[in-house]
Amino acid sequence: MGRYILRRLLYAIPVLLISSVLVFIVVHATADPLAAARLNPRVRPQDIERVRDALGLDKSGFQQYMTWLGNFLVGDWGTSLASSRPVFPDIKSALWNSFVLGATATVVSLAVGVGIGLYSSLKQYSTFDYIATGGAFLGLSMPVFWFALIVQLFFGVYMTRWFHLSEPIFFTAGMTAPGSVGINVLDRVRHLFLPVLVVSVQVIAVYSRYMRASMLEVLQSDFLRTARSKGLRERRVVVRHAMRNALIPITTQVALDVGTIAGGLIITETIFAWPGMGSLFIDAMNSGDYMVILPWLMVTVTFVILFNLVADIMYAFLDPRIRYA
């Protein structure tokens, strides 16, 4: 196992290098940091040239890439063109905020989705199974932005009016109340509830369908018939043997979902004004701030590769038949 992990980590190095080249080329081809300055009649051509020299844009593409990559590897991610602040602290803060939102939604979705899928498979074609199937299709068909606006109106406007509240039960924007100091757990939960609800609806639908299909396949396996013939209790057969193998497909999906958290939940974070990686990316794109976009993309790619490795390692723990040389 250790040799396999080391080999995968070594394979990840050229993948990251190739990704960095592609990211650098695409960003520089689509984001022009001097576009706004060129459109401003009050900016003199010599001022634009001075900025080009300060940003290193007068050098060749290869020189620009090597300079940026070297600075990135040592933790010097540059300064934002829009805010004039160092990029690293902003990405660090946004990444943590996205992780809080995404991890909470993933834990809720995994618990609820696996539970629904497990019970549906054990009670196949029951009333609960039909309701769960219909609910899953409904959750998958709802656009995220539409559902987010609906819950904002319901909890933020209508419930406040109906119950004559001074403030909503669950907040519809931000991650802390204005003027709050320190970490208030109740306040954070009230801000987290609606974004987590919006993110979880579709994810629960996906996990429940994966779990139901996987469990139905595993329940017909020969090794489960053997376990039952040995006199093992049905609960032990389901939990210890069937469920462990049925979780393998979901492991892949969860690893991919957790890996993409680094990129932020763009739609949800934008609608709920959550200061995460998604909001940071949208702001950087709107302002053409490639000094933020470049490290943002590299952080996202790194997390996706890392959690794909985590998924492969988890396979060996869930299925003893899988062995890595």
Sequence and secondary structure as in RCSB ss.txt:
>XXXX:A:sequence
MGRYILRRLLYAIPVLLISSVLVFIVVHATADPLAAARLNPRVRPQDIERVRDALGLDKSGFQQYMTWLGNFLVG
DWGTSLASSRPVFPDIKSALWNSFVLGATATVVSLAVGVGIGLYSSLKQYSTFDYIATGGAFLGLSMPVFWFALI
VQLFFGVYMTRWFHLSEPIFFTAGMTAPGSVGINVLDRVRHLFLPVLVVSVQVIAVYSRYMRASMLEVLQSDFLR
TARSKGLRERRVVVRHAMRNALIPITTQVALDVGTIAGGLIITETIFAWPGMGSLFIDAMNSGDYMVILPWLMVT
VTFVILFNLVADIMYAFLDPRIRYA
>XXXX:A:secstr
 HHHHHHHHHHHHHHHHHHHHHHHHHHHHH  TTHHHHH TTS HHHHHHHHHHHTTTS HHHHHHHHHHHHHTT
   B TTT SBHHHHHHHHHHHHHHHHHHHHHHHHHHHHHHHHHHHHTTTSHHHHHHHHHHHHHHHS HHHHHHH
HHHIIIIIHHHHTT SS SS SS SS TT  S  HHHHHHHHHHHHHHHHHHHHHHHHHHHHHHHHHHTT HHHH
HHHHTT  HHHIIIIIIHHHHHHHHHHHHHHHHHHGGG  HHHHHHTT  SHHHHHHHHHHHT HHHHHHHHHHH
HHHHHHHHHHHHHHHHHH TT    
